Each structure stands twice: as structure tokens, then as C-alpha cells.
Amino acid sequence: MTDRVTLLALVERVVALKGPDRNVDRAIDPIVGIRVVDEGHPLGTCYYDENHHGVLLPRFSASLDAALALVPDGCNFEVTNTGYRPGATVCGQGVMGIHEGAYASTPALALCAAALRARAELE
């Protein structure tokens, strides 16, 4: 699990982006249990899930489907476009009491930022 300060610093990186960024995607990997192995593998950099299965690096910053994986279990989400900047909200029901939002340059980035803020509140 990633600590609150790290998550909030990552949110700031996400909202500052103008478009998808693979370095940010790599920084998000540990949050969803993806381990990066970049030394000693014959194929170069490889990514593994918590079950030690090889996986492709998710495109969190480019894809709403990938960004959805960041929304904490038990939370709802909404992605909107106000005409100015895309926004997203992540809300948790019951005892979680989470209600976090973010605006960014793309819908996927807005959902990433809102979901990361929600995860920070759970820390």
C-alpha cells in the first residue's frame, strides 16, 4: 500500500499533465499491485501482478477503463465534461464517507486524480 503523502504528490503530477504519460503510469503501478522488474530479464522491463503473472503496463493516464481500476472498492465514480476541463468525482457510501473530485486535461487523467485522492483518504 502507498502512503497518503505519496498518493497526494502523485495527484499533483496527474493534474499537471497535458496528456498521457507512461512515467506516471509506472508510478501508479504499485498502487494496484503491479511489480516492475527492469533488471536481469531477457525481455527488458517486465510487469507482474500480485499472482506473479506477467501483465501489460496499464495506460492509466490514457484510458478511462484503466483509470477505473484505481477507484477503491465500494466507491462510485462520475466523469463529467464542463466544457472547460474534464472532471471526475469518486464517492464512497456508508462509513467510508469519501467524496473526492479532480479536474484535469483529459477524462482519464481526471478519474486518475480523483481515484488517487480517494485512496489517500483511505490511508
N, C-alpha and C positions, 0 to 999 in steps of 0.2 A: 504494500500500500504506500502511496505517496503522501507526504505531509502537506498540511494546509498552505504553508508559505510557498512551497514549490508549485503547487497547483495554481495559486493566485498569480505567481510570476509567469507561469505558462499561459494563463488567461490574457495577461498583458501582451505577450508575444503574439497570440492569436488575433486579438482585436486590432493590432497594428498592421497585420498583413494586408496586402492589396490583392492577394490571390493565393492559391495552393502553395504549400511549402513542404518539401519532403523532410527537411531537418526538423520542422515542428512535428510532423507525423512520427518521426523517430523518437522525439522527446515524449510523445504521448504513449508510445508502445508499452512501457512498464505499467502504466495505469490500468491497462486492460489485460495484463498478464503475459505480454509478448516479450520474450527474451531475445536480445540481439547477440549473435556470435559473429564477430568480424575478424577473428584471428585463427589461423590454422585450418580453416575449412577449404577444401579444394575448389569449391564454387564461389569463394569470396564471402561476402556478408550474407548471413542466413538469419531467419527469424523463426522462433519456435514458440508455440503456445504452452500453457501450463502442463499439458499432457506430453510434452516433448515431440509434438508433431510439427513438421515444417509448415509454415504458413507464408503467404504473401504479405508484404508490408501494407496494412490498410491505408487508404488515402483519406484519412480523417479530414484533412483541410480542403479536400476537393469534392467529397461525396457525402450527400445527406445520409445515405444508407450506412456508410462507415461511421459518420459522426453520431448516428443513433446509438451505436454500441457504447458510447460514452455516457449516455443517460443512465443514472443509477436505477437499479431495480426498484420497482414500486412507484416510480415517478412518471408523470405525464409530461408531454412537451408540446410546444406550438411554435411554428416558424411563420413569420409574417414578413411582408414587404410593404413598408410605409410609403414607398415612392422615393424616400431619401436614402435609407440604408436598410438592408435586411436585418431583422431582429429575431430573437428566439427567447422562449421562456421555458424553464423546467420547474415543475411543481411537484411536491411530494404530499401525499394525503396523510391524515392522521397525525401520529406523534412526530413524524419527521419534520413537518412544518416548513418545508423548503419552498421558497419562491424566488428563483434567481433568473435574471434576464441579461441579455447582452445584445449589442449591435455590432456588426462587422461588415466588411465589404462584400461578402457573399453569404447566402443562406447556410451553407455548410460551416463556414467559419463562425457565424453567429450561434449555431447549435453547439459547436465545439466549445465555445467560450461559456455559454450558459450551462452546459453539462459539467464542465470543469469547475465552475463556480459552485454548482450544486454539490459536487463531490467534495469540494473544500469545506462546505458547511457540514458535511457528514463527518469530517475529521475531528 
